[in-house]
Amino acid sequence: MKNLKTIITCTFLFILCSVSAQNGLKDWREMNDFHEVLSFTYHSMEKGNFEPIKNSSGKLLEKAQALSEKNMPKEFINPKTKEVLLNIKKEAAIVDKMVKNEAPDEEVKKQMDKLHDSFHKIIEFCEKQK
C-alpha cells in the first residue's frame, strides 16, 4: 500500500512538473516568436527550399536578438540556458551573414542545423528545470 502511494505521488509530481514547464515556455513570447520564424525557415530548407531563409534571415536574427534573460521566465534562468541563448544569437548572426554573402546552400544548411540544435537544447534545459 505504501508503495502504491509513493508511485501515485511520484506520477502526480511528474505530471505537474511537465505541465508547469510547458506553461512557462508557452508564456515566453520572445521564444515563441523566434521559434515561429526558425520553424518556417528550417523546415522549408529541409525540404530543399532555401527561399524562406534567404528572405527571412534578418528577421530570424532580429527574433534571436530579442531573446534575453530579461524576458525569460525566471524559473529557466541558469548558466546553461544563458550560454545557449548566447549561442543562438551568435548562430543566427552567422546565418544572416552567410545569406547576405550568398554562401552556398549546403553551408547555410550546416549553420541552420547548429541553430536548430541550439533551439532544441534550450527547450530541453528549460523543460528539465521544472
N, C-alpha and C positions, 0 to 999 in steps of 0.2 A: 504494500500500500504506500509506503514511504517513497519507494522508487517511482511509483506512478505519479505521485505529487511532484516529485523532482522533475520528471520528464515533462509533465504538463507545464510546470513553471518555466522550465528552460525553453520549451516551444513557444510559449506566450512571449517571453522576453525577446527571443529571436525575431518573431513576427513584429513586435513593437519596435525594435531597433531598425529593422529593414524598412518599415513604413516611415519611420521618422527620418531616416537618411534620404529616402526618395522625396519626401516632402521638402527637406532642406534644399535639395538640388533643384526641385521644381520652383522654389522661391528665389533661386539665384538667376535673376533676369538676364544679367550680362552673359552668363554661361549659356543660357538657353539661346540668346541672340547669336553668340559665337557658333554654337552647335548647329543652328539652322543654316548658316552660310557654309560651314565646314561640311555638313552632311550633303547639301546640294552639290557643292563643287567636287567633293571627294568621290561620291558615288557615281556621279556623271563621268568623272575621269576614269574610274574603274571599268566603266563600260566603253572606254575609248574616246569619250567626248571631252576634249580639253577646253572647249569654248567657255564653259561656265567659270573655270578657274582663271582663264585668260581675261575674262570680262569682270571678274569679281575679286581678284587678288587684293586690290586696295581695300575693298570692303571687308574682306577676311582679316586683313591686318588691322583695320580700324576696330573691328569687334574683339580681336585678340588684345589690343592695347587697352581696351575698356575693362578687361579683367584685372581685378586688383583685390588686395586684402580688404580694402575699404568696403567693397560691395559683396565680398564673400561671406556667406553665413559663418558666424563666429565659431560654430562647432567644427568647421572644417579647417580652420587656420592651424597649421603646424609646419614644421620645417620642410616636410616632403611636399606638401601642396604649394608652399611658397616657391620651392625650387622648380616644380613642374610648371607653375604659372609663368615664371621667367623663361623657361624653355619654350613654352607655347608662343610667347611674344617674339622670341628670337627666331623660331622656326617659321612663323608667319611672315616675319620681315624678310627672311631669306626667300621664301616662296614668292613674295611680291617682287623682290628684286630680280629673281630669276625670270619671272614672267615678263617684267618690263624690259629685261635684257634679251628677251626671246631665246631663252635657254631651250635645248631640245626637250621634247615632251617627256622622254624617259627620265631625264634629270629632275624635272619638275615633279614627276610621279614619285621618285625616291624621296624627295623632300616632303611632299604631301603625306607620304606613308609615315614619316617621322612625326609630323604634326598630328596626324590622326592617332598614332600610337600614344603620343603625349596626352591628347584629349582623353583617351580611354584610361590612361594611368591616373589622371587627376580624378576622374569619376570613381575609379576603383579605390583610391585613397580616401575620398570623401565617404564612400559607402562603408568602408571599414571603420571610419571614425565613429559611426553610430553603432 
